[in-house]
Amino acid sequence: MKRIESRNEQETYRAGKQLGKLAKSGEIYCLNGDLGVGKTIFTKGFADGLGIQEPVNSPTFTIIQEYKDGRLPLYHFDVYRISDVEEMEEIGYEDYFFGDGVCLIEWANLIEDIIPENAIWIMIEKDLECGFEYRRITVE
C-alpha cells in the first residue's frame, strides 16, 4: 500500500500523472472517493502520464470514454449511474478489462463483483483537519 498526500489540485494531478507513467497494458485502476474529492483531476493527470493529449472529461452519462492517442489506450469508466452489472455487460466491459489498454474506473466499488482480483484500488479522501484542499490518496 502506498499513501500520497496532496495539498492542492496540482499535487492530485501529479499523483495521477506518476501512476499513468507507470501503467502497463491490461491493468485496471479502480478509483473511489466522494463527489468533489478530485477523481477527475487525478484521471486527467493519469491520462497525461500515458501521453494522452486530448481533453479528458468524466464520462458520467456515456459510462466510458476511449482515449487512444497515448502510449497505451485508456478506457475511462464512470459507473456512478450504473444500476446493475448487466449494464456493464451491455457495453462489453470484458473487451476493455481484458484488452490491450489500461482501464480507469471511477466509482469502481459499485461494480466490485466484476472487478478482477489483480486490480489496483485507489481511494481519494478529504481530511478537513489538514485543510480544505488536502487529499489523502491510497493506492493498493
N, C-alpha and C positions, 0 to 999 in steps of 0.2 A: 504494500500500500504506500502511496505517495501523497503527501499533503502539500498544496501550494497555497500561499496566502496572497490575495490580491487586494490592493488598496484602492483601485480605480479601474475603469473600463479598459484602459490601455494595458494594464497588467493582466486582466482577464483575457483580452485578445492575444497577448503574448503567450500566455499559458496554452491557449488553443493552438497557436502557431507552432510552438515547440512540439506538441503532440502530433500535429499534422506532418511535420518534417520527419518524424519517426515512424509514421503509419506505414503498414505493409499491406499488400494485396490480400483480400479475404478477411481483413479484420473488421470487427463490429464494435463500435463505441456506443454505449448506452448512456445518454445524458439526462440526468434528472435534477430537479430543483423547482422551487416555487415559481409562479409567474413573476416576471420582472427581475429575476436574480442574475440574468446575463447569459442564458443559454445561447441566444442568437449571436451575441458578441463573441462568445467562445467559439461558436461554429464558424463565424467569419474568419477568425484567426486560424482555425484548423484548416479551412479551405486555402487560406494564404500559405500555410505551411506545405500544402500539397502543390502549390504553384498555380492555383486557380485564379484567373484574372477577372472573370465576370462577377457582377454583383451577386452576393448571396443574401437571400431572404428566407424567412421562415415559411415553410410550405404548409401553413396551418389549414388551408382549405383544399389544397391539392394532395396532401399527405406526403408526397415525395417530389423532390426536385433532383434532377440529374445534372452534374457538372462534369464535363469530360475534357476540359482544356488544361488539366494539371498533369502531374507525373503519373497519377492514378485517377480513375474515375471516382467521384464522390457521389454517393447516394444519400441524400439528406432527407430523413423522415421526420415528420412531426405528427405523432399519433395521438395528440391531445383529444381530437374529436372522434377517434375510433371507438365504436360502441362494443364491438366484439372482434375476436380473432378472424372470423370469417371475412371481414372487410380486408384484412391483410392478405388473405388467400386470394381474394378477387383481384388485387393489384399485382399478384405474383411475387410476393415478398421473397420467396425462396431463390428466385433468379438473382435477386440483389444480394441476399445474405450469403449465398454460396457462389457468387460470381467473382470477377477479377478485380473489382473495385474495393472501396472502403465504404462501409455504412456508418453513418452517424445518426442515431435515433433519439430525438427529443421526446421526453415522457415515456421512455422505454419501460418503466415499471408497469405501465398499463397493458403491455403485451408480454410480460415476463414469461408466460407459458411457452412462447415460441422462440425465445432468445436462446441461441446456442450456449453451452456451458463455458466455452472459451472466450466469451465476450468480455470486453473491458468496460467496467462500470465507472462512471464519473458522476459525482454529486457536487453541485454548487449550492452553497448555503450562505445566507446572510448571518452576521453576528453584530447586531446593532451596538453592543457594548464596545466593539472595536471601531465603530464609526459607520455612518450611513452607506458609504461606498465599499466597505470591507466585504470580501467574499472568501470563504474557505472552499477550496477545490480539492476534493479527494478522488484519487484515481486508484482503482483496484481491479 
